[in-house]
């Protein structure tokens, strides 16, 4: 707070920044003169529908390829069936249970269904 009072005493309320006389009168002309010249180019509006049509054709082609790839694959729509395993000893049973990642509750559920 002391610093602000000191600055106000020294400078006062006047604005130390000033714009030269007539600066904004010629500002627009100076700015336009400093810009490089550009040739206006014609808008290619007639290409826009062609681009849209190409995009639609690409989307349709990708969709058709995905449809045929998924519909021709026999693995997608057929469920996987487990094969019956004959186990003769407890060690083989433990190895088979570890292989199919069964825990005790899954084993009890399988045995109780029979």
Helices and strands as residue ranges (DSSP letters): H 2-11, H 27-34, H 46-72, H 74-77, H 90-100, H 104-113
